[in-house]
Amino acid sequence: MENTQFSVTVEKDEQGFENSLSLAKAIYKVLDHKNGEDLAVMRVGDKIDLTDYFVLCTAQSNTHVNALTDEVEYQLEKIEIKDDDTEEVKFQKEAVMVLREELRKYIKDGSTVADFIRDVQRRQQMEAEHVREARGMIMESLAKDDPAQARELYDAINKHMNEKGLPKVRIARKFLKMMEVEE
């Protein structure tokens, strides 16, 4: 949805390049306008080469994350940003980190982003292993000619997957038919 009443401006230096703090403030303003929470601008240029500032923001859902990032992209496209690097690194000086509440709490408790990523990867690996085990149990039930048990397992597993926001367990059509599952 185009928002014609809201816009941001970025100060330029004498060569026409964006002022990185001004751009970070513009991003902050966009995120604030779209109800981002716990906003912060963090100077990191002396620690990393990728950017001068991180703009941090908490979002409450994946939909909110998408709305925030889409609006930042839309508003920044309206600003003519001149950079001495390639188009590929258009946002080189500023990184927008839209953090979900889980990550924000993780960091608040003293853990690092790297710890969070490792923990998420570990949980994903565990979930994948559980899916493999569940698929094996379904196949065992079908091999024992017990489609009712297989269907019960299939339904319970997919209920769990749905609660976790994960996709359904995939099983070949011929096995779905044996369990009388509609596709």
Long-range contacts (C-beta under 8 A, 24 or more apart in sequence): 2-74, 3-71, 3-74, 6-30, 6-33, 6-75, 7-75, 7-78, 8-75, 8-76, 8-79, 9-79, 10-79, 10-81, 12-82, 16-82, 17-82, 17-83, 17-84, 18-79, 18-81, 18-82, 18-83, 18-93, 20-45, 20-51, 20-52, 20-53, 20-93, 20-94, 21-52, 21-53, 23-53, 23-76, 23-81, 23-93, 23-94, 24-52, 24-53, 24-55, 24-94, 26-75, 26-76, 26-79, 27-55, 27-72, 27-76, 27-94, 27-96, 28-55, 30-68, 30-71, 30-72, 30-75, 30-76, 31-55, 31-57, 31-68, 31-71, 31-72, 31-96, 31-98, 33-71, 34-67, 34-68, 34-71, 35-64, 36-68, 36-98, 38-104, 50-92, 50-95, 51-92, 51-93, 51-94, 51-95, 52-93, 52-94, 53-93, 53-94, 53-95, 54-94, 54-95, 54-96, 54-97, 55-94, 55-95, 55-96, 55-97, 56-97, 56-99, 57-96, 57-97, 57-98, 57-99, 58-98, 58-99, 58-100, 58-101, 58-104, 59-98, 59-99, 59-100, 59-101, 60-100, 60-101, 61-100, 62-100, 65-98, 65-100, 68-98, 69-96, 69-98, 72-96, 127-164, 127-166, 131-157, 131-161, 131-169, 134-169, 135-169, 135-171, 138-169, 138-171, 138-175, 138-179, 139-175, 142-175, 142-178, 142-179, 147-178, 147-179, 147-180, 150-175, 150-178, 150-179, 151-179, 151-180, 151-181, 154-179, 154-181
